Structures are given as C-alpha cells and as structure tokens.
Amino acid sequence: MNKVFLSGNLTRDPEVRYSQSGKAFAKMGIAVRRQFSRDKDAVDFFNLTAWEKTAEFCGKYFAKGSRVLVEGRLTTSSYENKDGVKVNSVDIWIDNIEFADSKRQNSGGGEENYSGGRSSGNDYSNRREQAPPKKNEDYFGGETIDPEDTPF
C-alpha cells in the first residue's frame, strides 16, 4: 500500500499549468514539522503535485503559508540536471487536500476539501479567491433551529 498523510504549511503558491494533452497539474511544496528530540523540532520539506480538478482547486484556493492536510501517494522519478548529474526525486501526488486552518483563521469561512474529477480547462494560476461562504449552521432543511433549544 502506498499512502501518505501530511499536515503542514505550503512553502510556495501552487503553480497551475497544463500538459500537452490539456490536463491541469499544480506543483507546490509543503513544510511538515516533526519532533526531533524532546525539546527540539525539525522541519521536513516535500514537493506536491495535484492533477486535474484538484490542481485547479489548489490554484484557486491555496497560497503560500496555507495550512493544509494532504492525502496522497509517493512517486519516484529520476532525471539528469544541467551538469549531467543523475538526480532522484521523491514527490507526493495528491489524492485529497483540505484546509487545516481553524475557522477563525480561514477568512473564507468554511473548511473545504476536494479530490478527483476532470479538468475544465480554466487557468487559475493567477487568481486568488476566498473559499465559498460558510453555510448557516442553524438551518436544517426548512426548519430553523435555535441553538438554545438543543439539549447538549
């Protein structure tokens, strides 16, 4: 099984681009804190890649510094750099990504997540919008519930 779960902050804005076949993809980085010893922390940095609708979602709603939860899988690749040296790369391909900021910190209101889907062909790389407005939590299918009436 190849499954990775990370919680951290994005180290750069998602960069949304399109493949020759028209599929959207976004590249970004994440910093993940880990406890090094009892009194010291360390930070690990990972490259992230999102595809299609998830890539467009990342480009639209996330920016450098956003706190996120990522579910994905490890991928490996190798290439030769400018100097002809073989470089091995380990990246995380995103299956699901969610806001991890508290509702108070997330100025858009609600916490959102998104995974999967097909590319719509829109380029969101230069747009930064807030998350959709939070739904009224006191509204339940046509009947307004007063929080004071609840037994808990």
VOPAGU-2260 file (C-alpha; in pm, 1 decimal, decimal comma):
REM VOPAGU-2260
SITE   aa  ch    i         X         Y         Z
SITE  MET   A    0       0,0       0,0       0,0
SITE  ASN   A    1     133,9     344,2     -91,8
SITE  LYS   A    2     -46,9     606,5     121,0
SITE  VAL   A    3      86,6     927,2     277,3
SITE  PHE   A    4     -87,2    1170,8     514,4
SITE  LEU   A    5      76,0    1508,5     586,1
SITE  SER   A    6     -19,6    1817,3     780,2
SITE  GLY   A    7     177,2    2135,4     722,1
SITE  ASN   A    8     207,4    2472,2     552,2
SITE  LEU   A    9     253,8    2535,6     180,6
SITE  THR   A   10     600,4    2673,6     107,4
SITE  ARG   A   11     504,9    2833,9    -223,9
SITE  ASP   A   12     195,5    2929,1    -420,8
SITE  PRO   A   13      51,6    2642,8    -627,2
SITE  GLU   A   14     165,3    2681,3    -988,0
SITE  VAL   A   15    -108,0    2554,3   -1221,0
SITE  ARG   A   16      -3,6    2452,2   -1571,1
SITE  TYR   A   17    -141,6    2229,1   -1844,2
SITE  SER   A   18      10,1    1922,7   -2010,0
SITE  GLN   A   19      22,3    1884,0   -2386,8
SITE  SER   A   20    -291,2    1671,0   -2362,6
SITE  GLY   A   21    -471,6    1951,6   -2175,8
SITE  LYS   A   22    -465,5    1803,9   -1823,8
SITE  ALA   A   23    -421,0    2057,9   -1545,0
SITE  PHE   A   24    -147,2    1997,9   -1290,8
SITE  ALA   A   25     -22,2    2205,9    -998,9
SITE  LYS   A   26     317,3    2197,1    -832,2
SITE  MET   A   27     370,6    2324,0    -477,7
SITE  GLY   A   28     569,7    2244,2    -166,7
SITE  ILE   A   29     482,2    2166,1     194,2
SITE  ALA   A   30     674,9    2205,5     518,8
SITE  VAL   A   31     593,9    1945,5     783,9
SITE  ARG   A   32     713,5    1982,6    1142,4
SITE  ARG   A   33     834,0    1676,1    1331,5
SITE  GLN   A   34     972,3    1632,9    1679,2
SITE  PHE   A   35    1348,7    1579,6    1657,4
SITE  SER   A   36    1401,0    1522,6    2028,5
SITE  ARG   A   37    1215,2    1605,3    2347,6
SITE  ASP   A   38    1294,4    1974,3    2325,3
SITE  LYS   A   39    1376,1    2027,1    1955,7
SITE  ASP   A   40    1168,9    2020,9    1639,1
SITE  ALA   A   41    1281,6    1970,9    1281,3
SITE  VAL   A   42    1108,0    2051,5     953,7
SITE  ASP   A   43    1080,1    1824,4     650,3
SITE  PHE   A   44    1005,2    1965,6     304,6
SITE  PHE   A   45     817,6    1774,7      34,8
SITE  ASN   A   46     718,0    1850,8    -324,7
SITE  LEU   A   47     348,5    1807,2    -403,2
SITE  THR   A   48     175,8    1751,6    -737,5
SITE  ALA   A   49    -200,3    1772,4    -791,4
SITE  TRP   A   50    -384,0    1677,9   -1111,6
SITE  GLU   A   51    -695,2    1792,0   -1295,8
SITE  LYS   A   52    -977,4    1939,7   -1079,8
SITE  THR   A   53    -768,9    1904,0    -764,2
SITE  ALA   A   54    -493,2    2109,5    -930,6
SITE  GLU   A   55    -738,6    2382,3   -1027,6
SITE  PHE   A   56    -884,4    2382,0    -675,3
SITE  CYS   A   57    -535,3    2425,7    -526,7
SITE  GLY   A   58    -457,4    2712,6    -762,8
SITE  LYS   A   59    -785,5    2883,3    -680,9
SITE  TYR   A   60    -799,6    2850,0    -300,8
SITE  PHE   A   61    -448,0    2794,6    -163,4
SITE  ALA   A   62    -144,5    3022,3    -137,5
SITE  LYS   A   63     196,8    3015,8      23,1
SITE  GLY   A   64     154,1    2971,1     400,3
SITE  SER   A   65    -184,7    2795,9     380,2
SITE  ARG   A   66    -214,7    2522,1     642,1
SITE  VAL   A   67    -334,0    2203,7     472,8
SITE  LEU   A   68    -397,6    1832,5     525,8
SITE  VAL   A   69    -277,4    1619,4     234,8
SITE  GLU   A   70    -357,7    1260,8     146,7
SITE  GLY   A   71    -157,3    1116,5    -138,5
SITE  ARG   A   72      98,2     866,1    -260,9
SITE  LEU   A   73     472,8     864,2    -306,0
SITE  THR   A   74     615,2     871,8    -658,0
SITE  THR   A   75     976,8     848,9    -765,2
SITE  SER   A   76    1149,1     973,7   -1076,6
SITE  SER   A   77    1499,4    1046,0   -1197,9
SITE  TYR   A   78    1643,3    1292,8   -1445,5
SITE  GLU   A   79    1973,0    1448,4   -1550,0
SITE  ASN   A   80    2033,1    1806,0   -1440,4
SITE  LYS   A   81    2217,6    2074,1   -1642,2
SITE  ASP   A   82    2554,0    1936,0   -1530,7
SITE  GLY   A   83    2468,0    1584,4   -1649,6
SITE  VAL   A   84    2429,2    1450,3   -1295,0
SITE  LYS   A   85    2152,3    1197,1   -1235,7
SITE  VAL   A   86    1904,5    1326,5    -975,5
SITE  ASN   A   87    1648,3    1107,7    -799,9
SITE  SER   A   88    1327,2    1275,6    -689,4
SITE  VAL   A   89    1056,1    1164,7    -446,7
SITE  ASP   A   90     730,0    1356,0    -479,1
SITE  ILE   A   91     382,7    1323,5    -333,1
SITE  TRP   A   92      90,8    1308,4    -573,9
SITE  ILE   A   93    -217,0    1449,2    -404,9
SITE  ASP   A   94    -534,1    1239,8    -389,7
SITE  ASN   A   95    -712,5    1473,4    -146,4
SITE  ILE   A   96    -629,6    1810,2       9,0
SITE  GLU   A   97    -816,8    2003,1     279,4
SITE  PHE   A   98    -791,4    2334,3     461,1
SITE  ALA   A   99    -637,6    2282,5     806,7
SITE  ASP   A  100    -669,6    2639,6     936,7
SITE  SER   A  101    -922,3    2691,8    1210,8
SITE  LYS   A  102   -1248,5    2854,9    1106,3
SITE  ARG   A  103   -1131,3    3174,9    1269,3
SITE  GLN   A  104    -801,2    3174,2    1074,7
SITE  ASN   A  105    -970,6    3075,8     749,0
SITE  SER   A  106   -1119,0    3409,0     639,0
SITE  GLY   A  107   -1333,2    3233,5     378,8
SITE  GLY   A  108   -1546,1    3075,0     649,0
SITE  GLY   A  109   -1591,3    2703,7     592,3
SITE  GLU   A  110   -1340,2    2426,8     567,5
SITE  GLU   A  111   -1333,5    2271,5     221,4
SITE  ASN   A  112   -1182,5    1967,8      59,6
SITE  TYR   A  113   -1167,6    1845,0    -294,6
SITE  SER   A  114   -1039,7    1541,2    -475,7
SITE  GLY   A  115   -1061,6    1388,3    -820,4
SITE  GLY   A  116   -1251,2    1496,4   -1128,9
SITE  ARG   A  117   -1171,1    1615,9   -1479,6
SITE  SER   A  118   -1000,9    1937,0   -1587,1
SITE  SER   A  119   -1231,1    2213,4   -1705,3
SITE  GLY   A  120    -951,5    2389,1   -1894,8
SITE  ASN   A  121    -954,9    2707,3   -1684,1
SITE  ASP   A  122    -622,8    2854,5   -1567,1
SITE  TYR   A  123    -649,8    2968,1   -1204,5
SITE  SER   A  124    -275,6    3017,8   -1150,3
SITE  ASN   A  125    -304,1    3396,7   -1121,4
SITE  ARG   A  126    -634,8    3409,3    -928,8
SITE  ARG   A  127    -665,1    3404,4    -553,9
SITE  GLU   A  128   -1018,3    3382,4    -421,2
SITE  GLN   A  129   -1156,3    3313,9     -79,3
SITE  ALA   A  130   -1324,9    2984,5      -4,4
SITE  PRO   A  131   -1700,1    2971,4     -62,2
SITE  PRO   A  132   -1903,8    3128,6     219,0
SITE  LYS   A  133   -1989,6    2911,3     515,5
SITE  LYS   A  134   -2341,0    2768,3     522,8
SITE  ASN   A  135   -2575,5    2871,2     801,9
SITE  GLU   A  136   -2527,7    2601,0    1065,5
SITE  ASP   A  137   -2866,9    2682,4    1224,7
SITE  TYR   A  138   -3060,0    2586,9     908,4
SITE  PHE   A  139   -3170,0    2223,2     877,8
SITE  GLY   A  140   -3390,3    2150,8     575,7
SITE  GLY   A  141   -3650,2    2424,2     601,7
SITE  GLU   A  142   -3674,8    2438,8     978,3
SITE  THR   A  143   -3473,0    2694,9    1170,3
SITE  ILE   A  144   -3330,0    2550,3    1491,6
SITE  ASP   A  145   -3243,7    2779,0    1779,7
SITE  PRO   A  146   -2917,4    2656,9    1939,3
SITE  GLU   A  147   -3068,1    2736,9    2282,4
SITE  ASP   A  148   -3332,4    2465,8    2222,3
SITE  THR   A  149   -3077,5    2185,1    2187,2
SITE  PRO   A  150   -3027,6    1954,1    2488,6
SITE  PHE   A  151   -2647,9    1943,9    2456,7
